[in-house]
Amino acid sequence: MALAIACIALTTTVQICSQIRAIQQAEAYRADNALASYMLKQTKEPTVIVHDHRYHLTKNGDLYDEKTKQICPLK
């Protein structure tokens, strides 16, 4: 019985830690997008590099990440 409880506790802890890491990575990516957007709009540079991601503004004013080949959502 104690072994089963220990296994459940360990599994739960691992799942929680992996979810926390995923949330932290998503927050860091959003912060990088915000920084790149701010830098592009303030400096009028054509491209900026933030943490190995190259960003530029599209003709519509959207932020484009060349590494992931995606338009980044801006709020």
ChimeraX commands (.cxc) that place a marker at each C-alpha (Angstrom):
marker #1 position 0.00,0.00,0.00 radius 0.5
marker #1 position 2.80,2.42,0.91 radius 0.5
marker #1 position 4.55,1.63,-2.37 radius 0.5
marker #1 position 1.42,2.50,-4.35 radius 0.5
marker #1 position 1.06,5.82,-2.52 radius 0.5
marker #1 position 4.73,6.61,-3.16 radius 0.5
marker #1 position 4.33,5.82,-6.88 radius 0.5
marker #1 position 1.26,8.04,-7.15 radius 0.5
marker #1 position 3.05,10.87,-5.33 radius 0.5
marker #1 position 6.10,10.56,-7.59 radius 0.5
marker #1 position 3.99,10.49,-10.76 radius 0.5
marker #1 position 2.01,13.53,-9.64 radius 0.5
marker #1 position 5.19,15.45,-8.80 radius 0.5
marker #1 position 6.74,14.70,-12.19 radius 0.5
marker #1 position 3.59,15.79,-14.02 radius 0.5
marker #1 position 3.38,19.03,-12.05 radius 0.5
marker #1 position 7.05,19.82,-12.71 radius 0.5
marker #1 position 6.67,19.21,-16.45 radius 0.5
marker #1 position 3.60,21.47,-16.59 radius 0.5
marker #1 position 5.45,24.22,-14.72 radius 0.5
marker #1 position 8.33,24.00,-17.21 radius 0.5
marker #1 position 5.91,24.24,-20.16 radius 0.5
marker #1 position 4.25,27.31,-18.64 radius 0.5
marker #1 position 7.63,28.95,-18.02 radius 0.5
marker #1 position 8.73,28.31,-21.62 radius 0.5
marker #1 position 5.50,29.77,-22.99 radius 0.5
marker #1 position 5.88,32.87,-20.81 radius 0.5
marker #1 position 9.50,33.32,-21.91 radius 0.5
marker #1 position 8.48,33.03,-25.57 radius 0.5
marker #1 position 5.74,35.64,-25.09 radius 0.5
marker #1 position 8.21,37.95,-23.35 radius 0.5
marker #1 position 10.67,37.52,-26.23 radius 0.5
marker #1 position 7.89,38.35,-28.71 radius 0.5
marker #1 position 7.00,41.49,-26.78 radius 0.5
marker #1 position 10.64,42.57,-26.61 radius 0.5
marker #1 position 11.16,41.97,-30.33 radius 0.5
marker #1 position 8.00,43.88,-31.20 radius 0.5
marker #1 position 9.02,46.81,-29.02 radius 0.5
marker #1 position 12.53,46.89,-30.45 radius 0.5
marker #1 position 11.31,46.75,-34.05 radius 0.5
marker #1 position 8.78,49.53,-33.54 radius 0.5
marker #1 position 11.09,51.82,-31.56 radius 0.5
marker #1 position 14.30,51.44,-33.58 radius 0.5
marker #1 position 12.87,51.01,-37.09 radius 0.5
marker #1 position 15.38,48.21,-37.72 radius 0.5
marker #1 position 14.28,45.66,-40.35 radius 0.5
marker #1 position 15.09,42.61,-38.17 radius 0.5
marker #1 position 16.10,41.82,-34.59 radius 0.5
marker #1 position 17.42,38.65,-32.97 radius 0.5
marker #1 position 16.16,37.67,-29.51 radius 0.5
marker #1 position 17.35,34.36,-28.01 radius 0.5
marker #1 position 18.21,32.70,-31.34 radius 0.5
marker #1 position 14.95,33.81,-32.98 radius 0.5
marker #1 position 15.07,36.33,-35.82 radius 0.5
marker #1 position 12.00,38.57,-35.96 radius 0.5
marker #1 position 10.75,41.10,-38.48 radius 0.5
marker #1 position 7.53,43.01,-39.05 radius 0.5
marker #1 position 5.31,41.99,-41.95 radius 0.5
marker #1 position 3.61,44.47,-44.26 radius 0.5
marker #1 position 0.51,44.24,-42.06 radius 0.5
marker #1 position 2.53,45.13,-38.96 radius 0.5
marker #1 position 2.49,41.60,-37.54 radius 0.5
marker #1 position 5.55,40.07,-35.89 radius 0.5
marker #1 position 7.05,37.16,-37.86 radius 0.5
marker #1 position 9.43,34.63,-36.28 radius 0.5
marker #1 position 11.75,33.29,-38.99 radius 0.5
marker #1 position 12.97,30.34,-36.88 radius 0.5
marker #1 position 9.52,28.87,-36.27 radius 0.5
marker #1 position 8.08,30.37,-39.49 radius 0.5
marker #1 position 5.04,31.68,-37.62 radius 0.5
marker #1 position 3.31,34.98,-37.14 radius 0.5
marker #1 position 3.48,35.71,-33.44 radius 0.5
marker #1 position 0.33,36.90,-31.67 radius 0.5
marker #1 position 0.59,40.40,-30.25 radius 0.5
marker #1 position -1.75,41.90,-27.70 radius 0.5
marker link #1:1,2 radius 0.2
marker link #1:2,3 radius 0.2
marker link #1:3,4 radius 0.2
marker link #1:4,5 radius 0.2
marker link #1:5,6 radius 0.2
marker link #1:6,7 radius 0.2
marker link #1:7,8 radius 0.2
marker link #1:8,9 radius 0.2
marker link #1:9,10 radius 0.2
marker link #1:10,11 radius 0.2
marker link #1:11,12 radius 0.2
marker link #1:12,13 radius 0.2
marker link #1:13,14 radius 0.2
marker link #1:14,15 radius 0.2
marker link #1:15,16 radius 0.2
marker link #1:16,17 radius 0.2
marker link #1:17,18 radius 0.2
marker link #1:18,19 radius 0.2
marker link #1:19,20 radius 0.2
marker link #1:20,21 radius 0.2
marker link #1:21,22 radius 0.2
marker link #1:22,23 radius 0.2
marker link #1:23,24 radius 0.2
marker link #1:24,25 radius 0.2
marker link #1:25,26 radius 0.2
marker link #1:26,27 radius 0.2
marker link #1:27,28 radius 0.2
marker link #1:28,29 radius 0.2
marker link #1:29,30 radius 0.2
marker link #1:30,31 radius 0.2
marker link #1:31,32 radius 0.2
marker link #1:32,33 radius 0.2
marker link #1:33,34 radius 0.2
marker link #1:34,35 radius 0.2
marker link #1:35,36 radius 0.2
marker link #1:36,37 radius 0.2
marker link #1:37,38 radius 0.2
marker link #1:38,39 radius 0.2
marker link #1:39,40 radius 0.2
marker link #1:40,41 radius 0.2
marker link #1:41,42 radius 0.2
marker link #1:42,43 radius 0.2
marker link #1:43,44 radius 0.2
marker link #1:44,45 radius 0.2
marker link #1:45,46 radius 0.2
marker link #1:46,47 radius 0.2
marker link #1:47,48 radius 0.2
marker link #1:48,49 radius 0.2
marker link #1:49,50 radius 0.2
marker link #1:50,51 radius 0.2
marker link #1:51,52 radius 0.2
marker link #1:52,53 radius 0.2
marker link #1:53,54 radius 0.2
marker link #1:54,55 radius 0.2
marker link #1:55,56 radius 0.2
marker link #1:56,57 radius 0.2
marker link #1:57,58 radius 0.2
marker link #1:58,59 radius 0.2
marker link #1:59,60 radius 0.2
marker link #1:60,61 radius 0.2
marker link #1:61,62 radius 0.2
marker link #1:62,63 radius 0.2
marker link #1:63,64 radius 0.2
marker link #1:64,65 radius 0.2
marker link #1:65,66 radius 0.2
marker link #1:66,67 radius 0.2
marker link #1:67,68 radius 0.2
marker link #1:68,69 radius 0.2
marker link #1:69,70 radius 0.2
marker link #1:70,71 radius 0.2
marker link #1:71,72 radius 0.2
marker link #1:72,73 radius 0.2
marker link #1:73,74 radius 0.2
marker link #1:74,75 radius 0.2
view
